[in-house]
Amino acid sequence: MSDPNTVVLKKSLNITVSHKVVKTNLSFLQPYFTEIEPYYTDRKPNAHKGVISYYGLNGLLNRLNTYISTNKKFDAPPILKGIYKGGTSGQYCTMSAPFLFFDIDVKNEENKPLQDAYTNAAVFDELQKVALLVWRSNSQKGIAGILHVPMLGNVNKTETALHNKIGNAITNYLSNYLLKMGYAVVFDVAQNKFRQIRFLAEQKEVRTYNSNPYTFDYAIQELEATTYNNIKNYVFESPTAVHGSIKQQFNFNNPIDNIILSCGFSKVNGAKRYKHFNTTSSSSGSTDPKKNIFYNHSSSFSNRKVFDPFSLVLYTKYDNDFNAFLSDLKQQGYKEQKPQQSIVKDALKRLKNPNITDKEIFAALFDLINLPTPEKLDLIKENCRTAKDRLMYCSYLKSKNLLINYDAYFEIENYVSEVLEKVLNIADKKKKVILRAETGTGKTTSFLLDFKKHRPNARCLILAPLTVIVEQSAYDYKNIVALTGKSEPLEHTKAKTEQLVFATYEQGTKHLVNGNKFDFIVIDEVHNLFLSNSYKRTTINELTALLEYKKVIGLTGTPNNLFTDVGYSLVSVTKKQQRPVEIVQRVDNRRPEKIVLQHLENVKGKVIFRVNSTQTIQEIKTELIKNKKFIENEILVLYSSQRIKKSSQYTEIINTSKFTDSIKIVLTTGLIDEGININQLGFTDVVFIETEFTPSPEPLKQFFARFRNADTNRKNYHYYKKTNKQESKYWNEKKDYSQKLEILKNNNINDFNTYNDLTNDNNFYYSNRKINTYYLGYEVYTKFVSLFTHYEFNYYLTNNYNLKINIDSKYLLSTIDTSDIAQSKKEVKKNIAEQLYNNWENIEVGVKRITTDKQLKKIIEDIGQPIENELLDFVQTNIKTLERYCRYYYQLLSTGKTDPLEYLTDGKKLNDPRNINRVIKLFETINLIEQPKTKRDKTNQKKILSFIQDINIVKNLDTGLMFKLWNKYKITNNSSYKDKHLHDLISHYTKWKFDNKNQRFKFKE
């Protein structure tokens, strides 16, 4: 078992920089620098190991003053600070240097003020007073040099992260120093790395050293490190392997005395003593075969004192690239294993100690990191009583936090109105509150009925996502002002002074923009502020931009933890003896039409199917009528379209919460999830069919909450699509949110991306350049749920949304003939392809007249030409598909393609939307690279070109390395990490191509 006595708190560093001016006492002859071959690799050594020459300060100055440029950057002398022997990677640095290279790029929009010759000369002159040596780039605009930092001579190759932090602190200090003199200068942070090549440049005048440079000092303050969940961060003093881990198995299989000889050591005189080739003394240290560790006594080898076999190989052979080492071991047959039962029992016993400390919890849980996910989650649930405990256990067990943490809990007999005053009091103190309560407990009604009673002198604006919700409330409560897109001007006038106003998101936003002041803003179905960002982005952005300083109460049955990062307190209101909603879950990866047809074989009453595909539900309806299983007036199709929303059937369900008695089967998309209540007997089957392999849990809960009446004959069914990969991946959504937020804060650029390329982060900002934390929450939460395994998905639903999942293990797949549907699909797609190809102008006008998408309406030009009714019927029937391809058309047009139709169809077949999206993203990215316009474009162009350069020089490429290199450039946009957009970029610009068949990269032929 892991010993808590060897556990220590991890430290974080606060670095304070200062300087003084003293006459230098440096030796100008002692070697400090190494000239190398820039493309040398340690994996293919040559006779001189990539090292060309060593220089002292005088030698480097002479090399700088005598170099004649060939106008090729990589022909310039490549210099590393420090002395390298036996290779050119970081592990071969045998002596650090008391210097820091700096670099100021002046090109395009980068350091634009320095393009002025006078300003540039002033900054150069100032740096000559500060630095030991300053020189100019080949362009004569860029500035580079050397700072004297004596303490860096003690920072060696084992402390690369520390070196980078110190370098950043010093260049930030120098930036602020120059800013006080009126010069805004941005330093290239790459030069702050321990190992970073510095290319020399031809000089037009002789350079000399500054005899009285600034000497930079720094003080490092160690602080107790915490995780992003504010949990104490512990580590072991000596190498410790998780029970069952690949690391533990490797250590068990490899005695230290065998491994050390393969890592560049040779045995010397004395018991178990060894010497590494980098060590200048007679010995590097000794091994302890019983403990299977190597005690290092040589600072020239490493500052680390203790190595086990795994960490020694990792350091000497893989340059601390953990993922590369792990990948090689897995190829050798290693795999993670569950800890032995005795280890588990011992750890659980220790955790039961009522006086256990955080340190002891860390040590006990460390041994259980490789437990299967169900056992981890059971352990957390059994042992944790508070949110803080859960966060601690999740952090130490490397487990996703799958439980929503609330700041306050209230219990009610029946309705939220019982605790409304308490909720309002919390909002008065906290400003922003999310109120979670079950459907049917009167969340919205409590404000409509009782707000005036509790806050007689305050005004309240209630916002709902759908017109039908507002209309229903206006029908039930005649005394409120209700605003929808259909409202008369008089209603808007009343809303300027009325105490209680109920409006759609769009109409309420208009009043907030124009200064209509409310003391409280209540947002119904507040989870939409995250989840609807994919298709209601403009509306959500306009609303959330106005909420920063407002008092907001969000209402929902499906919150998530990331709302706390946006600034909300979470309040849970629970009804006494609230029974969970039971769901029968079946795993079925087939297309929805097969699932529907098989399910219908055993339906005894009315049935409603939710399939989030307009085309699919239309095809299912056609098939059912064709096979005479139902007649036309027995099937109701519901999706978001003007025709359906104006139909008598839709109006009836809105007004009565019931379908017409003749309806036996309802086929719907997500239209009803948040706007339609059903209070009707006779439905025996309520069926939710997933269309994605990584679904979000909220729609499932929202859909099954549509039925407001109890019915013992009604059953809920959930068809889940399950991937073969069910290995749980640790993901801390708080960490992801915090890191991306920090990137967005540090961007400090006042313009936007021109192109929708791989680096585009426009959606993360409002028009005033403030960070859109709601969109950030959406991106992070989408990533979080996409990593759920099947078990984690069910666990999240069960423990947060009051659902009970019963997996139907006896469910068998029947042979279902859907050849007619398949043929029908082909015919529909062919017909659409022909119409797009041959009748584009009329199709787009038809889309403009029928679509409810405001942005699409705005883009499409309509000169008023008559359109045949037959064509309008065709557009109406296929509106969702035609909307999508119209968007593609205009996106392609914006990339400069003069004939977008050729990318959509050949007249006989529609191109796959996934491939069209990939093509658009690639064209946008190419345009960014070739024609950057804004400052942000140029910054992102540099990131992509640097990434392409990284890819071009690697000897072996896999997906893991691709993402590692991409992550260097801190891209916040999730789209760059999916849909193979990076594969397309790499294939277009480099020697590599991704082989889809074998799922690996290979050289182009």
Buried (B, 14 or more C-beta within 10 A) or exposed (E): EBEBEEBEBBEEBEBEBEBEEEEBEBEEEBBBBBBBBBEBBBEEEEEEBBBBBBBBBEBBBEBBBEBEEEEEEEEBBBBBBBBBBBBBBBBBBBBBBBBBBBBBBBBBBBBBEBBEEEBBEBBBEBBBEBBBBBBBBBEBBBBBBBBBBBBBBEBBBBBBEBBBBBBBBBBBBBBEBBEEEEBEBBBBBBBBBBBBBBBBBBBEEEBEBBEEBBBBBBEBEEEEBBBBBEBBBBBBEBBBBBBBBBBBBBBEEBEBBEBBEEBBBEBEEEEBBBBBEBBEEEBBBBBEEEEBBBBBEBBBBBBBBBBBBBBBBBBBBBBBBEEBBBEEBEEEEBEBEBBEEEBBEBBBEBBEEEEBEBBBBBBBBBBBBBBEBEBBBEBBBEBBEEBEBBBBBBBBBBBBBBBBBBBBEBEBEEBBBBBBEBBBEBBBEBBBBBBBBBBBBBBBBBBBBBBBEBBEEBBBBBBBBBBBBBBBBBEEBEEBBBBBEEBEEEBBEBBEEBBBBBBBBBBBBBBBEEEBEBBBBBBBBBBBBBBBBEEBBEBBBBBBBBBEEBBBBBBBBBBBBBBBBBEBBBBBBBBEEBEEBEBBBBBBBBBBBBBBBBBBEEBEBBBBBBBBBBBBBBBBBBBBBEEEBBEEEBBBBBBBBEEBBEBEBBEBBBEEBBBEEEBBBBBBBBBBBBBBBBEBEBBBBBBBBBBEEBBBBBBBBBBBBBBEEEBEEBBBBBBBBBEEEEEBEEBBBBBBBBBBBEBBEEBEBEBBBBBBBBBBBBBBBBEEEEBBBBBBBBBBBBBBBBBBBBBBBBBBBBBBBBBEBEBBEEBEEEEBEBEBBEEBBEEBBBEBBBBBBEEBEBBBBBBBBBBEBEEBBEBBEEEEEEBEEEBBEBBBBBBBBBBBBBBBBBBBEBBEBEEBBEBBBEEEBBBEEEEBBBBBBBBBBBBBBEEBBBBBBBBBBBBBEBBBEBBEEBEEBBEEBBBBBBEEBBBBBBBBBEBBBBBBBBBEBBBBBBEEEEEEBEEEE
